[in-house]
Amino acid sequence: MFYDLNVFKTAHAMATHAGQRQAVIARNMANADTPGYQPRDIEAFKSAFENTGPQTQMMATRRGHLNGGGLAGHSWAEFAADPSGDPNGNGVSLEEEMLKAVDVKRQHDRALVIYKSSMNVLRTSLGRG
């Protein structure tokens, strides 16, 4: 009866996406002084989530993976972000990365609130609220 609740899957996917995007942002910030480094980013959760479903095929993230169709079309694949144009060829803007980090924290907090609210609704429906 309560074994395949999509709200919990969505909250988990949202939190996972936020964690992966935070790692990319942290890597960008760590390389802010590396000459020639170009910032990376991950597609927004909303558009990535809209592109998932039964019609989505498995994708390989590297050549050694089996049964995948290659890098193109992977829903949370990294892409090159717009560079800021630093004279040393580095495209990282710390201000932009900080704003992205705040946005990702909000997304993660939102996922936790959705999970907690769903748990409260489930507990209340079982009479354990």
N, C-alpha and C positions, 0 to 999 in steps of 0.2 A: 504494500500500500504506500509506504513512504520511502521507497527504495530508489527512485530515479527522479529526484526533484531537480529540475533545470535551474532553479534559482541558485542552488548551491554550486552547480557547475559553472554558472555565469560568474558568481562571486569569486570562485577559485580562478577562473580564467582571467578575470579583471586584475586580481592580485598578482598573478603570475606575470601578466603583461607589464604591470607597473614595476615589478622587480627586474624584469629583463631590460626595460627601458632605463631604469635607474642605473643599471650596470653600464649601459652604453654611455649615458651622460657622465658618469663618474670617469670612464675611460677618456672621454673628450676633455674633461677638466684636468685630468692627470697629464694629458699631452698638450696642454695649452701653450707650453713654451717649446715644443718640439718643432723644429723647422720643417716645413712642408706637410705637416699633419693636417688632414682635412676632417672636419667633424662628421660623425655618423649619427643616425637616429633610427627609430623604429616607427612604423606606421601607427597612427592613433588607434586606440582600442575599438572605438566605434566602427571605423571603416574596416578594421581587421576582422571584427566579429561579424559584420554583415557579409563578409566574403567567405565565411566558413559554412559548412553544411554538408549534406550528403553528396552534393555534386563536386565538392572539393577533393582532388586527388592527393595522394601522399606525395611529398616533395623531399628530395634529398638535399641536405644542407652542405654536404661535401661529397667528393667523388667516391669515397669508401663506403657510403651508405647503400644498402640494397633496396630494391623495390621502389625507388623514388624517381621522380621525373626531372630532377635538376633543380637549380636554385631559383629559377624564375617562378613567380607566383606564390612563393612561400609567404603565408599571411603575416608573420612577424619578422620577416627578414630585414636586416639592416640595409639602409641606403645612405648615400652621401647627402648630407644636409648642405644647405646654402652656406658657402664660406663667407667670412666677414672681411677678408682681404687685407690681412696683415702684411707688412713689407717683407717679412722673412718667409712668406708662403704658407704660414700657419693660418687656418681659417676658423679657429675656435674663438668665440666671444664668451668670456666668462659670465658676463651679464645675461646673455641669452641662455646659457647652460643653467645658471641659477634659477631663472624663471621656469625653465623646463623641469628642473628638479622639484620646484614647489608644486607645479602642476601634477607631476607624477606622485608626489606625496598625497595630494588631495585625492587622486584616483585610488591609491591604495587604501586610504582612510574610508573612502566611499565603499569600496569592496568589503571592508570589515564591518561597516554599518549595515550593509545589505545582509551580510551573513548573520550578524547578531540579531537583527530584526526578524529575519526568517526563522532563526532558532526560537525566538520568543513566540512567534505565531505558532510554530509547531508544538512547543511546550504547552501553550494555552489550549490548542485544539485537543491535546491529549489529557487536559485537566490537571497539568502539573505546573501551571503558571503561578 
